[in-house]
Amino acid sequence: MIVSVTRSGGFAGLTKQGELDTSGQPDADRLEAAVQELVAKDLGTGRPQPDRYVYRLEVRDADDVTQHTVAEQDVDATTAWLLDRILG
């Protein structure tokens, strides 16, 4: 599974991007579980707020590609860990 993240917004309006192939990671099971949890929770229902980040994720798994948008205020602990791993 390949997960790409683009973070935009914030006070300075800067953009940061990252990508991670979970298959090469020692904690691949945890990473993939975090992605599946993100998809199941549908955290992308909140509206972006001024001076806060917006995260756009693209998940590529075999022949399936999904995209998700999550506003900073909707990020839970598991999703925050996932975003830090990808953007770190």
Secondary structure as UniProt FT lines:
FT   STRAND          2..9
FT   STRAND          16..21
FT   HELIX           22..24
FT   TURN            26..27
FT   HELIX           28..41
FT   HELIX           43..45
FT   TURN            50..51
FT   STRAND          53..61
FT   TURN            62..63
FT   STRAND          64..71
FT   HELIX           72..74
FT   HELIX           77..87
//
